[in-house]
Amino acid sequence: MEIIWSNLTRLTGFPAEILVLALVLIATGKKNWRRAIITILAFILFRLAGEIIKEAVASPRICWREGVKTLIPCPDSFAFPSGHALGSAMIASIVSLIYRRKLILISAWAITFLIAVSRVAVGVHSPIDVVGGMIMGIAFGFAIWKFYWI
């Protein structure tokens, strides 16, 4: 199980989020290119806002404590909110609201949940970090959809 969590957390994050979001938005059709580009730019801005919040809160990571075992190298950045959880929840929110199909909704949120769990399982975040990141991601994703896709 450790190898699954390690690989999941390594394969996700900001570059993968941009790629997935771009591919999903491209699938909406040619007439939505402008919407797709603006959505990606808004996603990037909100993802950066998450990093600013992380610096402002300055919550230490659990892996900074002596004796805490991690499955991946402990990051140098602060812990709250989890960027992986924030980004994946933002994508799941946007995709769920745009497509409104049960299979897409279930798939997007299942992947988001697995990414969030992986961050705790590898030892770099606490559950509070990932729950906070997911809540912010849902709010940011809803804001992107509400102000541009409606």
N, C-alpha and C positions, 0 to 999 in steps of 0.2 A: 504494500500500500504506500510505503514511503516514496517509492520511485514514481508512482502515479502523481502524488501531491507535488513532488519536486518538479516533475516535468510540466505539470499543469501550470504551476506558478511561473516557471521559466518561459513558457510559450505565450503567456498573456502579458498584458501591460500596455502602455501607451501606443507603441507602434502597431501591435496587433489590433488594438481597439480601433485605430484610424482605418486600417485595412478592412476590418469586418464592417464597420459603419459605412465606408465608401461602397463596398460591394453590395450591401443591403440596400443602400439608397439608389445605386445604379439600377437595381432591379425594379424600382418604382416606375421607370420609363423615361424616355428622352425628354418629355415635356417638363420633367421635374429636375433638370440639371441645376437650375438656379437654386431651387430649394435644397438640393443635395449639397451643393457647395456651401451655402449659408449655414446649413445644419452642421456640416463638418467644422466650419470656422467657429460656430457657437460652441460646439463640443470641445474644441481645443481651448477656447477661452474659459469655459467652466472647469475643464480639467486643470488648467493653470490656477484657477481660483481655489481649487481643492488643495493645490500645493502651497498657495499663499496661506490658506487656513491652517495647513499642517505646520508651517513655520510659525505662525502666530500662536497656535496652541502649545507648540513645543513639548508634546507628550513623548517621553522616552519610550523606546521600543522595549518589549519584554526581553529580547535577545541581548540587550545591553547589560543585563544583570549577569553577574558572574555565575557560571555553572549552568546557564540555560543552553540546552542542546538545540541546534537548528539543523535543518536538512539542506539549507542553502546558506551562502554567506549572509551575515547580518548587514542590512543596509545602513548607510550613514545618516539617512534622513530620519526625521521624526515619524511617529507612529500614527497619530490621529489627524485626519481620517485615512483609512486605507485607500490609496489611489487605485489599486486594482479593483476593489469593491465599488468605489465611486464610479469609475469608468465603465465597468461592466453593467452596473445598475442603470447608468444613464443610457447606455445603448439598449438595454432590455426595455426600458421605459419608452424610448423613442420608437423602437421597432414595434412594440406591442400596440402603441397608440396609432401608428401609421397603418399597420396591416390588419389589426383587429381580427386575427384568426387564432383559434384556440391552439392549434399545433405550434404556431410560431410563438405565441405567448408562453406556453408551457416550456418549449425548448429554450427560449431566451432566458427565462427565469431559472430554469434548471442549471444552465451553464453559469449564470451569475452566482447562484448558490454554491456551486462546486468551486468556482474561483475564490469566493469569500472563504469557504471552509479550507481551501488549500493554503491560504495565507496564515491561518491559525495553525494548521497541521504542520507547516514547515517551520513554525516557531518564530516568525517575524512580526506577528500581530496578535493582539488579544481580541476576544469576541467584540468588545466595545468598539475597537478600531474599525472592524469590518461592518458592524451594524451601523455605526455612524457614517461610514463611507457609503453604504447602501442607501441610507435615508437621504443623504445629500445628493447622491446620484439620481434617485427617484425624483427629488424636487427639481434638480437641474434639467433632467430629461423632460419632465412635464413642462417646465418653463419653455424649453426650446420648442416643443410641439405646440403648446398653447399659443405662443406668440408668433409662430411662423407657419405651422401646418394647418391650422383651423381655417 
